[in-house]
Amino acid sequence: MRVEEKLYTLRYKKDEQPHLAIIDPNKCLKCEEVNGVPQPCISVCPANVYSWINQRIIISYENCVECGACRIACPYSNISWKYPRYGLGIALRYG
């Protein structure tokens, strides 16, 4: 089974407060210059949370599987990442 098919089986309880944020958008522009497109955070995210549109990074936080890979991959430590509030976010089927 492909990763996309497995991700489709997950349930989400959307939190109205984002748990992901870009600290400084200018660092994302620098990252594009140094690392090219796609940037590391886009490359490692299994749920396609990040996209690069019109020289801006767009975050679809409601798709996040809370793995933390984006925060680790960001060479500028520019992603503010925390777990969603209690009971919200991803609900894993098998624990």
PyMOL commands that set and color helices and strands:
alter all, ss='L'
color gray80, all
select helices_A, chain A and resi 3-8+25-35+40-44+61-63+69-73
alter helices_A, ss='H'
color red, helices_A
select strands_A, chain A and resi 11-13+20-22+50-53+56-59+79-81+89-91
alter strands_A, ss='S'
color yellow, strands_A
deselect
rebuild
show_as cartoon
